[in-house]
Amino acid sequence: MTRTDRLRETRPTRTVRTAPKRTALISGAGVAGPALAFWLNRHGFTVTVVEKAGTFRGGGHPVDVRGTALDVVRRMGILPRLRDMHIDLRRLTFLDGDGGEVASVAPHTVTGGVAGRDLEVRRGDLTAALYTTVRDDVEFLFDDSVDTLHQTGHGVDVTFRGGGSRTFDMVFGADGLHSRTRELLFGPEGRFHRYLGYCFAGFTMRNTFGLSHELLMWNTPGRAAALYAVEDEDAVHALLTFTHPEPPSDAFRDPEARRNLVASVFADAGWKVPAMLAALNDADDLFFDTVGQIRMPRWSSGRVALVGDAAYAPSFLTGQGSSLALVGAYMLAGSLADRDHTAGFAAYEHTTREFVTLNQDQVGKGDATLFPTTARALEQRNDMLRDIEATPSAAKGRPAHSALTLPDFTPRP
Ligand SMILES: Cc1cc2nc3c(=O)[nH]c(=O)nc-3n(C[C@H](O)[C@H](O)[C@H](O)COP(=O)(O)OP(=O)(O)OC[C@H]3O[C@@H](n4cnc5c(N)ncnc54)[C@H](O)[C@@H]3O)c2cc1C
């Protein structure tokens, strides 16, 4: 062995190697998916997003972005764009069973939001803004979904419904409340779904009511009908919500059973409800679901982690679904910036779970206001609304919405 050989054996070579980029697959291009894609890309990952829908759907129901989540969209550079899309909801008017006005209040006084700071945008506008920000840096596969996941010591082997298979360093489930990734990883949804005792039917209908920038909410005990006019548009968002002791399994299997159930619950209702039921019959965008939360003891297993509604849907009663999805995406990607998947996923849970739980626990505060279930609860709610109307105060926002201060994550060199 020559001296040079010996030196080669004992000294490290000085060749500088850059670590290969880690690869990530994200299932779902709603709110959490594109936000996670943005931040993983920033932290040096090569990202693919697979979405079962063929394309983006614009419009959709309005969602809120509040508190800590505002800092996420600011750091992504899309806050000004979202401000332009802000729905300026001016009045929230509560009605009794006969359609008589109970109270008309500024929306933030009951939602816990902060007027002038919080955002309310159409869900489709939010997802489009997120998508536009990342589409040039990330691979999107539309009209496809994950069929199987198989974890090995060095990656996750994925097969796709559309055919083909690939291996990724990590996989993320951002596929919403009824997440298939969660099912593949942790088992049936029933283990984690906490039914909150309500069902709802959402759809759009013609705005024959002359409504503009306002929400009308009709209540009788255990039933609510809402008409939400986002702008001076031809269409309004209609929402029929009702208590139901158990999740109605028939209604999920059969669209006809769904319409029949809603029609029977609201059969004797007054106000605009008969017109809403007629519109529901013809609606081609009917969205029927139970109101529930996802509560999981762990959000990851091996090289696969969940984010957004897939991991911790808070239900629309909290109005925090989009905000949790945005904050969760930021925290998950940041936790992986200088860590491997094991340490990164542990850090994600450690730093984010308290914020998530605090916001999921807000549910008790929303349902009593919007959907009182007994005559007594409805009466108390109406008294409370009349007080608000008489002495409106500047809302400071709920502390839970801002309970996490975003850390600055250092990207891996
Ligand atoms: C009627 C209604 C009103 C709401 N109101 C509010 C509100 O006022 N404020 C608020 O903050 N939130 C509200 N929400 C909730 C909010 O929309 C969600 O919490 C939020 O969008 C969560 O984002 P996400 O990305 O986790 O899930 P989603 O937005 O549900 O996105 C999941 C994505 O995954 C895709 N996907 C599903 N399965 C698969 C699969 N197998 N493979 C590939 N892709 C898949 C879906 O097509 C979708 O694009 C409301 C929800 C509803 C239904």
Ligand as a Chemical Component Dictionary entry (heavy atoms), coordinates in Angstrom:
data_LIG
# 
_chem_comp.id                   LIG 
_chem_comp.type                 NON-POLYMER 
_chem_comp.pdbx_formal_charge   0 
_chem_comp.three_letter_code    LIG 
# 
loop_
_chem_comp_atom.comp_id 
_chem_comp_atom.atom_id 
_chem_comp_atom.alt_atom_id 
_chem_comp_atom.type_symbol 
_chem_comp_atom.charge 
_chem_comp_atom.model_Cartn_x 
_chem_comp_atom.model_Cartn_y 
_chem_comp_atom.model_Cartn_z 
_chem_comp_atom.pdbx_ordinal 
LIG C1  C1  C 0 -70.544 23.711 4.617  1  
LIG C2  C2  C 0 -69.170 23.987 5.150  2  
LIG C3  C3  C 0 -68.911 25.222 5.715  3  
LIG C4  C4  C 0 -67.662 25.491 6.222  4  
LIG N1  N1  N 0 -67.444 26.718 6.759  5  
LIG C5  C5  C 0 -66.214 27.010 7.216  6  
LIG C6  C6  C 0 -65.938 28.284 7.766  7  
LIG O1  O1  O 0 -66.808 29.148 7.875  8  
LIG N2  N2  N 0 -64.685 28.545 8.171  9  
LIG C7  C7  C 0 -63.690 27.614 8.038  10 
LIG O2  O2  O 0 -62.555 27.927 8.371  11 
LIG N3  N3  N 0 -63.921 26.393 7.562  12 
LIG C8  C8  C 0 -65.154 26.054 7.137  13 
LIG N4  N4  N 0 -65.379 24.815 6.631  14 
LIG C9  C9  C 0 -64.321 23.794 6.656  15 
LIG C10 C10 C 0 -63.217 23.988 5.656  16 
LIG O3  O3  O 0 -63.692 23.987 4.326  17 
LIG C11 C11 C 0 -62.206 22.842 5.864  18 
LIG O4  O4  O 0 -61.991 22.678 7.235  19 
LIG C12 C12 C 0 -60.884 23.168 5.224  20 
LIG O5  O5  O 0 -61.102 23.339 3.853  21 
LIG C13 C13 C 0 -59.858 22.053 5.487  22 
LIG O6  O6  O 0 -58.910 21.970 4.471  23 
LIG P1  P1  P 0 -58.253 20.580 4.038  24 
LIG O7  O7  O 0 -57.296 20.913 2.959  25 
LIG O8  O8  O 0 -57.746 19.848 5.236  26 
LIG O9  O9  O 0 -59.430 19.686 3.488  27 
LIG P2  P2  P 0 -60.365 19.948 2.183  28 
LIG O10 O10 O 0 -60.535 21.399 1.951  29 
LIG O11 O11 O 0 -61.541 19.101 2.402  30 
LIG O12 O12 O 0 -59.470 19.383 0.992  31 
LIG C14 C14 C 0 -59.263 18.001 0.777  32 
LIG C15 C15 C 0 -58.862 17.784 -0.685 33 
LIG O13 O13 O 0 -58.488 16.424 -0.854 34 
LIG C16 C16 C 0 -59.116 15.915 -2.013 35 
LIG N5  N5  N 0 -59.250 14.487 -1.816 36 
LIG C17 C17 C 0 -60.132 13.822 -1.027 37 
LIG N6  N6  N 0 -59.891 12.509 -1.077 38 
LIG C18 C18 C 0 -58.855 12.323 -1.912 39 
LIG C19 C19 C 0 -58.141 11.185 -2.357 40 
LIG N7  N7  N 0 -58.468 9.946  -1.955 41 
LIG N8  N8  N 0 -57.107 11.351 -3.204 42 
LIG C20 C20 C 0 -56.774 12.598 -3.642 43 
LIG N9  N9  N 0 -57.415 13.719 -3.257 44 
LIG C21 C21 C 0 -58.429 13.580 -2.390 45 
LIG C22 C22 C 0 -60.421 16.669 -2.106 46 
LIG O14 O14 O 0 -60.948 16.660 -3.418 47 
LIG C23 C23 C 0 -59.997 18.059 -1.673 48 
LIG O15 O15 O 0 -59.508 18.822 -2.740 49 
LIG C24 C24 C 0 -66.629 24.497 6.156  50 
LIG C25 C25 C 0 -66.872 23.248 5.586  51 
LIG C26 C26 C 0 -68.129 22.989 5.101  52 
LIG C27 C27 C 0 -68.359 21.644 4.491  53 
# 
loop_
_chem_comp_bond.comp_id 
_chem_comp_bond.atom_id_1 
_chem_comp_bond.atom_id_2 
_chem_comp_bond.value_order 
_chem_comp_bond.pdbx_ordinal 
LIG C1  C2  SING 1  
LIG C2  C3  SING 2  
LIG C2  C26 DOUB 3  
LIG C3  C4  DOUB 4  
LIG C4  N1  SING 5  
LIG C4  C24 SING 6  
LIG N1  C5  DOUB 7  
LIG C5  C6  SING 8  
LIG C5  C8  SING 9  
LIG C6  O1  DOUB 10 
LIG C6  N2  SING 11 
LIG N2  C7  SING 12 
LIG C7  O2  DOUB 13 
LIG C7  N3  SING 14 
LIG N3  C8  DOUB 15 
LIG C8  N4  SING 16 
LIG N4  C9  SING 17 
LIG N4  C24 SING 18 
LIG C9  C10 SING 19 
LIG C10 O3  SING 20 
LIG C10 C11 SING 21 
LIG C11 O4  SING 22 
LIG C11 C12 SING 23 
LIG C12 O5  SING 24 
LIG C12 C13 SING 25 
LIG C13 O6  SING 26 
LIG O6  P1  SING 27 
LIG P1  O7  DOUB 28 
LIG P1  O8  SING 29 
LIG P1  O9  SING 30 
LIG O9  P2  SING 31 
LIG P2  O10 DOUB 32 
LIG P2  O11 SING 33 
LIG P2  O12 SING 34 
LIG O12 C14 SING 35 
LIG C14 C15 SING 36 
LIG C15 O13 SING 37 
LIG C15 C23 SING 38 
LIG O13 C16 SING 39 
LIG C16 N5  SING 40 
LIG C16 C22 SING 41 
LIG N5  C17 SING 42 
LIG N5  C21 SING 43 
LIG C17 N6  DOUB 44 
LIG N6  C18 SING 45 
LIG C18 C19 SING 46 
LIG C18 C21 DOUB 47 
LIG C19 N7  SING 48 
LIG C19 N8  DOUB 49 
LIG N8  C20 SING 50 
LIG C20 N9  DOUB 51 
LIG N9  C21 SING 52 
LIG C22 O14 SING 53 
LIG C22 C23 SING 54 
LIG C23 O15 SING 55 
LIG C24 C25 DOUB 56 
LIG C25 C26 SING 57 
LIG C26 C27 SING 58 
# 
